[in-house]
Amino acid sequence: MKLIYRGVRYDSTETPLPTVETGHTGRYRGLEVHFRHAESIPPQPVNDLTYRGVAYRTGAEAFAPSSVPASRPVTSPISQPLTAGSVMSTQSISARARVQMMSRHHQAAAREQLALDRAAAELGLGHLSSTFSRIQGKMQHDIAISCEPSSVAMS
């Protein structure tokens, strides 16, 4: 079969792959389909290529399997007493909690601002991105609850 790719003409030489029927059947668009798999997986071609001046080889194994050292089996877990240095300090936990709270606060503020912009666009007022409803960064509790992300209403 004669093919052209980006102006280069070449002959397609397809190598037939021997397959074996698995005995499993399925349905595709209302028709029964018999599944097959290859008898043996053909080896990948080995190519010497260059990418941005760096030569590399495809299709060849990166290392010989015999050069991999055998790992020893784990017999029992190593137990060590807990020390002050091994346990996370309460400051890091409180810092993480603070970062998570700030992140949720910013996400709720962004959702609130987006809802304000959408409502303004529906009314024909344009973008109100310079307008912000909150005073001194305080959030009302009813707004915080209504701004929570919902797994049902994802847009």
Secondary structure, DSSP 8 states (H G I E B T S, - for coil): -EEEETTEEEE-------EEEEEEEEEETTEEEEEEEESS------EEEEETTEEEEESS-SS-GGGS-------S-------TTTS--HHHHHHHHHHHHHHHHHHHHHHHHHHHHHHHHHHT----TT----STT---HHHHHHTS--SSS--
